[in-house]
Amino acid sequence: MHRVLILGAGKIGELISCLLAESGKYQVHLADVFIDQLDVDRLGTMKDVIQRCALDARQPAQISAYIEQHTIQAVLSSLPYYCNVAVAEVAKALQIHYFDLTEDVSVTKAVAALSNNTKTAFVPQCGLAPGFISIVANELMSHFDKVDTVSLRVGALPQQVNNALKYALTWSTEGLINEYGNLCHGIKNGQSVVLQPLEGYETIELDGMTYEAFNTSGGLGSLAETYQGKVTHMDYKTIRYPGHCQDMRLLMNDLRLNEDRETLKKILEKAVPKTYQDLVMIYVVVQGYQGREFIEESYVKKVYPKTIAGKLRSAIQVTTASSLCAIVDLVLASPAKYHGLVRQEQFSLNAFISNQFGRHYS
């Protein structure tokens, strides 16, 4: 059995723990700074199988001691993005595998720097977007002789909305603000470009419904770096119900709350409800040449909440946690194949979907 340590016992961390433990292939250790406050019932049928412990990510020596004591093979971070560099430093020092879910560009660059000359795998951005979306895009691009335009769109949406922002909190508020407030990256005319968040507005029609999409940070992962000079245009946008972008521009730009993110977090968490009745939309379109023909191929998928380990899990929980679990499983099944920085686009879509965790996307 593989021995793994999951840091962060929030909605995503607990489901990662359940998925891995339920498989019977993993000895799972789940840690948080105040583990005694974890609602054990959230672990469902796996609550007696998962080993829980209190660890503080601000105390690297504490984490190192635990890893050595329990002969941990891989550390999986579902902590806030700003905690990940310290965790990656521990993984490098102890020569174990490292995985995270971060969408933060600067954190990913720091992890990439730490991965230099490591014999183990350092795999950041293992969630939905960044993460699975890059695997899908890479697969579609491989069908073309010459790629022109790559459009990646993802939305985590409430199934029903009845508030002014036309949204519900389905995951980390800090992560959401980070995506809405930080600079975005893409490719234009074959060159890497920096784009403004909450700009690039467009509308999309899917299954008879109209949605909006706009630039957000981090979702492109490393694709722009990998394909610079190889594709003409590439961008990533978040899907929302119409009207949301305008309201967020008011809050973040006109009221300047992007400069006071702690206040913005308090406002959102007080005014916007949470929900487990969500859906995840994945929409990737690639245009290019197959031979002499100009062709378009697309991937469209909707994922809904599922019951796992006896508990209903939201769609964003399912897609994020299962994506990381699939990547962990693929790496640990062939550890000699992966070392140093491992990008999401190095994994094939077929291998991902065929994996027991990746099948949650099918």
Secondary structure, 3 states (H helix, E strand, C coil): CEEEEEECCCHHHHHHHHHHHHHCCEEEEEEECCHHHCCHHHHHHHCCCCEEEECCCCCHHHHHHHHHHCCCCEEEECCCHHHHHHHHHHHHHHCCEEEECCCCHHHHHHHHHHCCCCCCEEECCCECCCEHHHHHHHHHHCCCCEEEEEEEEEEEEECCCCCCCCCCECCCHHHHHHHHHCCEEEEECCEEEEECCCCCCEEEEECCEEEEEEECCCCCCCHHHHHCCCEEEEEEEEEECCCHHHHHHHHHHHCCHHHCHHHHHHHHHHHCCECCCEEEEEEEEEEEEECCEEEEEEEEEEECCEEECCEEECHHHHHHHHHHHHHHHHHHHCHHHCCEECCHHHCCHHHHHHCCCHHHHC
